[in-house]
């Protein structure tokens, strides 16, 4: 058998050479696994930091939403108080009641586009009523400014809600990414430990 190997030009490795080859193999795999582990570790830390920042951002947005809801209602309350003081007492009860109902619809939880339509209609009706009654237009400007402020609050509120939907989609994607990465992270950690133990074992035999 040995003669056949010699004739084929194949040299049998010595035990020392075999051990050196095994040591080199484990050293190479160990370095490759460590490099991948470091890169994955860095990536995981970044993703987890992003999730933490996103969570803090959502908390701030929740607080902002409450502020905007309250701000919007304050603007309508100011409009209502202004009209109740300056306009409604000077109108006939039916007209005043109709305008109050229109204002009540505006105060409800509606989309910004719908709010703009109702506001424009309300201001048109209010203008016609004020002109017909011979009342001053200063109140119109004040009421319009306050309702614009209310709608601006509603627009920002809508933008926050839309961004929250995107955050939910991103969170789902990130959770899946983290799950896969952690599984790979754990596998690499085990591989590194196994190669380190094997390397230590074979290096002792090499001495």
C-alpha positions as CSV (number, residue, x, y, z in Angstrom):
1,X,0.0,0.0,0.0
2,X,2.8,2.4,0.9
3,X,4.7,1.5,-2.3
4,X,1.6,2.4,-4.3
5,X,1.4,5.8,-2.6
6,X,5.1,6.4,-3.2
7,X,4.7,5.5,-6.9
8,X,1.8,7.9,-7.2
9,X,3.9,10.7,-5.9
10,X,1.8,11.2,-2.7
11,X,3.7,11.9,0.5
12,X,2.3,10.8,3.8
13,X,2.2,13.7,6.3
14,X,3.9,13.3,9.6
15,X,1.9,13.5,12.8
16,X,3.5,16.9,13.5
17,X,2.5,18.2,10.1
18,X,-1.1,16.9,10.5
19,X,-1.4,18.6,13.9
20,X,-0.1,21.8,12.4
21,X,-2.6,21.6,9.6
22,X,-5.4,21.1,12.0
23,X,-4.2,23.9,14.2
24,X,-4.0,26.2,11.2
25,X,-7.5,25.2,10.1
26,X,-9.0,26.0,13.5
27,X,-7.1,29.3,13.7
28,X,-8.4,30.3,10.3
29,X,-12.0,29.4,11.2
30,X,-11.7,31.1,14.5
31,X,-10.5,34.4,12.9
32,X,-13.3,34.3,10.3
33,X,-16.0,33.6,12.9
34,X,-14.7,36.3,15.2
35,X,-14.7,38.8,12.4
36,X,-18.3,37.9,11.5
37,X,-19.2,38.0,15.2
38,X,-17.8,41.5,15.6
39,X,-19.6,42.8,12.5
40,X,-22.9,41.2,13.6
41,X,-22.5,42.4,17.2
42,X,-22.0,46.0,15.9
43,X,-25.0,45.7,13.7
44,X,-27.2,44.3,16.5
45,X,-26.1,47.1,18.8
46,X,-27.0,49.7,16.2
47,X,-30.5,48.2,15.5
48,X,-31.2,48.0,19.3
49,X,-30.1,51.6,19.7
50,X,-32.4,52.6,16.8
51,X,-35.3,50.8,18.5
52,X,-34.6,52.5,21.8
53,X,-34.5,55.9,20.0
54,X,-37.7,55.1,18.1
55,X,-39.4,54.2,21.4
56,X,-38.4,57.5,23.0
57,X,-39.6,59.3,19.9
58,X,-43.0,57.6,20.0
59,X,-43.3,58.6,23.7
60,X,-42.6,62.2,22.8
61,X,-45.1,62.0,20.0
62,X,-47.8,60.6,22.3
63,X,-47.3,63.6,24.5
64,X,-47.4,65.9,21.5
65,X,-50.7,64.3,20.4
66,X,-52.3,65.1,23.7
67,X,-51.0,68.7,23.5
68,X,-52.4,69.1,20.0
69,X,-55.8,67.7,20.9
70,X,-56.1,70.1,23.8
71,X,-54.7,73.0,21.7
72,X,-57.3,72.3,19.0
73,X,-60.2,72.3,21.5
74,X,-58.9,75.5,23.1
75,X,-58.9,77.3,19.7
76,X,-62.6,76.2,19.1
77,X,-63.5,77.1,22.7
78,X,-62.0,80.6,22.1
79,X,-64.0,80.9,18.8
80,X,-67.2,79.8,20.5
81,X,-66.7,82.2,23.4
82,X,-66.0,85.1,21.0
83,X,-69.1,84.4,19.0
84,X,-71.3,83.9,22.0
85,X,-70.2,87.3,23.3
86,X,-70.1,89.4,20.1
87,X,-72.4,87.8,17.6
88,X,-74.9,85.2,18.7
89,X,-76.8,87.4,21.1
90,X,-77.4,89.9,18.2
91,X,-78.9,87.2,15.9
92,X,-82.3,85.6,15.8
93,X,-82.5,82.3,17.8
94,X,-82.8,80.1,14.7
95,X,-79.8,81.5,12.9
96,X,-77.7,81.5,16.1
97,X,-78.7,77.8,16.8
98,X,-77.8,76.8,13.2
99,X,-74.3,78.4,13.5
100,X,-73.8,76.7,16.9
101,X,-74.6,73.3,15.3
102,X,-72.1,74.0,12.5
103,X,-69.4,74.9,15.0
104,X,-70.2,71.8,17.0
105,X,-69.5,69.6,13.9
106,X,-66.2,71.4,13.5
107,X,-65.1,70.6,17.1
108,X,-65.6,66.8,16.5
109,X,-62.9,64.4,15.6
110,X,-62.7,64.8,11.9
111,X,-60.1,64.6,9.2
112,X,-58.3,67.8,8.3
113,X,-59.7,67.9,4.8
114,X,-63.2,67.5,6.1
115,X,-62.5,70.1,8.7
116,X,-61.3,72.6,6.0
117,X,-64.6,72.1,4.1
118,X,-66.8,72.6,7.2
119,X,-64.7,75.6,8.3
120,X,-65.0,77.3,4.9
121,X,-68.8,76.7,4.9
122,X,-69.1,78.0,8.4
123,X,-67.1,81.1,7.7
124,X,-69.1,81.8,4.6
125,X,-72.4,81.5,6.5
126,X,-71.0,83.5,9.4
127,X,-69.9,86.3,7.0
128,X,-73.2,86.5,5.2
129,X,-75.0,86.5,8.6
130,X,-72.8,89.3,10.0
131,X,-73.1,91.4,6.9
132,X,-76.9,91.0,6.8
133,X,-77.1,92.0,10.4
134,X,-74.9,95.0,9.9
135,X,-72.3,93.8,12.4
136,X,-68.5,94.5,12.2
137,X,-66.2,92.1,10.4
138,X,-63.4,92.3,13.0
139,X,-64.9,89.3,14.7
140,X,-64.7,87.4,11.4
141,X,-61.0,87.8,11.2
142,X,-60.5,86.8,14.9
143,X,-62.7,83.7,14.5
144,X,-61.0,82.7,11.2
145,X,-57.5,83.0,12.8
146,X,-58.5,80.8,15.8
147,X,-60.1,78.1,13.5
148,X,-57.0,78.1,11.3
149,X,-55.0,77.4,14.4
150,X,-57.3,74.5,15.3
151,X,-57.0,73.0,11.8
152,X,-53.2,73.4,11.9
153,X,-53.2,71.3,15.1
154,X,-55.4,68.7,13.4
155,X,-53.0,68.5,10.4
156,X,-50.0,67.9,12.6
157,X,-52.0,65.3,14.6
158,X,-52.8,63.5,11.3
159,X,-49.1,63.6,10.3
160,X,-48.1,62.0,13.6
161,X,-50.7,59.3,13.2
162,X,-49.4,58.5,9.7
163,X,-45.8,58.4,11.0
164,X,-46.9,56.0,13.7
165,X,-48.2,53.5,11.1
166,X,-44.8,53.6,9.4
167,X,-43.2,53.0,12.8
168,X,-45.3,49.9,13.4
169,X,-44.3,48.5,10.0
170,X,-40.6,49.3,10.7
171,X,-40.9,47.7,14.2
172,X,-42.2,44.5,12.7
173,X,-39.3,44.4,10.2
174,X,-36.7,45.2,12.9
175,X,-38.1,42.5,15.2
176,X,-37.7,39.9,12.5
177,X,-34.2,41.2,11.7
178,X,-33.2,41.1,15.4
179,X,-34.5,37.6,15.8
180,X,-32.5,36.3,12.9
181,X,-29.4,38.2,13.9
182,X,-29.6,37.0,17.5
183,X,-29.9,33.4,16.3
184,X,-26.8,33.9,14.1
185,X,-25.0,35.7,17.0
186,X,-25.6,32.8,19.3
187,X,-24.5,30.2,16.7
188,X,-21.3,32.2,16.0
189,X,-20.6,32.5,19.8
190,X,-20.8,28.7,20.1
191,X,-18.6,28.2,17.0
192,X,-15.9,30.5,18.4
193,X,-15.9,28.7,21.7
194,X,-15.6,25.3,20.0
195,X,-12.8,26.4,17.8
196,X,-11.0,28.0,20.8
197,X,-11.3,24.7,22.7
198,X,-10.1,22.7,19.7
199,X,-7.2,25.1,19.0
200,X,-6.1,24.9,22.6
201,X,-6.3,21.0,22.5
202,X,-4.3,20.7,19.3
203,X,-1.7,23.3,20.2
204,X,-0.9,21.3,23.4
205,X,-0.3,18.2,21.2
206,X,1.9,20.3,18.9
207,X,4.4,21.1,21.7
